Amino acid sequence: MRFSIPLLLSSAACALALSAPQKPVVISYPADTPPSVIENAIKEIEKDGGIITHEYSLIKGFAAKVAEATLDKISALGEEFAPYIEEDVIVRIDGSTDSKDE
């Protein structure tokens, strides 16, 4: 019993440390980007606990909820085919925007 409480506390601390805040983003690539580059980026996001919320068919890209550290990894993956990463927001006709986190 003595060992179970510290083990439980350390497990809880590890779980909290691993859950980095995620933000909604749109990641797009140049038109000549091979599908394998996009697939590798999606795998990296999912491996790090991110969620792909939409895959686009008209442009080479996708929307996701992802941690900031994962965005750095994805940027490093695309040396030849650099991704364009922007925050996913709602844009209104009057030009105002709202974050999709709200």
C-alpha positions in Angstrom: 0.0 0.0 0.0 2.9 2.4 0.7 4.2 2.0 -2.8 0.9 2.4 -4.5 0.2 6.0 -3.5 3.6 7.4 -4.8 3.2 5.3 -7.9 -0.3 6.7 -8.5 0.9 10.2 -7.9 3.8 9.9 -10.3 1.6 8.3 -13.0 -0.9 11.2 -12.7 1.9 13.7 -13.0 3.2 12.0 -16.1 -0.2 12.0 -17.7 -0.7 15.7 -17.1 2.7 16.5 -18.5 2.0 14.6 -21.7 -1.2 16.3 -22.5 0.1 19.5 -24.2 -2.5 22.1 -25.2 -3.7 21.7 -28.7 -4.7 24.4 -31.1 -6.7 24.2 -34.4 -4.7 24.7 -37.5 -4.9 24.4 -41.3 -1.8 22.9 -42.9 -1.4 23.1 -46.6 1.3 22.2 -49.0 2.5 23.3 -52.5 0.6 21.7 -55.4 3.6 19.5 -56.4 4.0 17.9 -52.9 4.0 14.1 -53.1 1.2 12.4 -51.1 3.8 10.6 -48.9 4.9 14.0 -47.4 1.3 14.7 -46.3 0.8 11.2 -45.1 4.0 11.4 -42.9 2.8 14.7 -41.4 -0.6 13.2 -40.6 1.1 10.2 -39.0 3.3 12.5 -36.9 0.3 14.4 -35.7 -1.7 11.3 -34.7 1.4 9.8 -33.1 1.7 12.9 -30.8 -2.0 12.7 -29.9 -3.3 15.3 -32.3 -6.6 14.9 -34.3 -7.1 15.3 -38.0 -10.4 17.1 -38.3 -10.7 17.4 -42.1 -8.7 16.3 -45.2 -9.1 18.7 -48.1 -9.6 17.5 -51.7 -9.2 20.8 -53.6 -5.9 21.7 -52.0 -3.1 19.5 -50.7 -3.7 19.9 -47.0 -5.8 19.2 -43.9 -7.2 20.7 -40.7 -6.1 19.4 -37.3 -5.9 20.0 -33.6 -2.2 19.7 -32.7 0.3 20.7 -30.1 2.8 23.4 -30.8 5.8 21.0 -30.5 4.3 18.8 -33.2 4.0 21.8 -35.6 7.7 22.3 -35.2 8.3 18.6 -36.1 6.1 18.9 -39.2 7.9 22.1 -40.4 11.2 20.2 -40.1 9.8 17.2 -42.1 9.0 19.4 -45.1 12.3 20.7 -46.2 11.7 20.5 -49.9 7.9 20.9 -49.6 7.5 23.3 -46.8 4.0 23.3 -45.2 2.1 26.5 -44.8 0.6 26.4 -41.2 -2.1 28.9 -40.1 -4.5 29.0 -37.2 -7.9 27.6 -38.1 -10.4 30.5 -37.5 -13.9 31.5 -38.5 -13.8 34.4 -40.9 -16.9 36.6 -41.3 -17.9 38.8 -44.2 -17.1 41.9 -42.2 -13.5 40.8 -41.8 -13.7 39.8 -38.1 -12.4 36.4 -37.0 -13.0 34.0 -34.1 -10.8 31.2 -33.0 -12.2 27.8 -33.4 -11.3 27.0 -29.8 -14.1 29.1 -28.4 
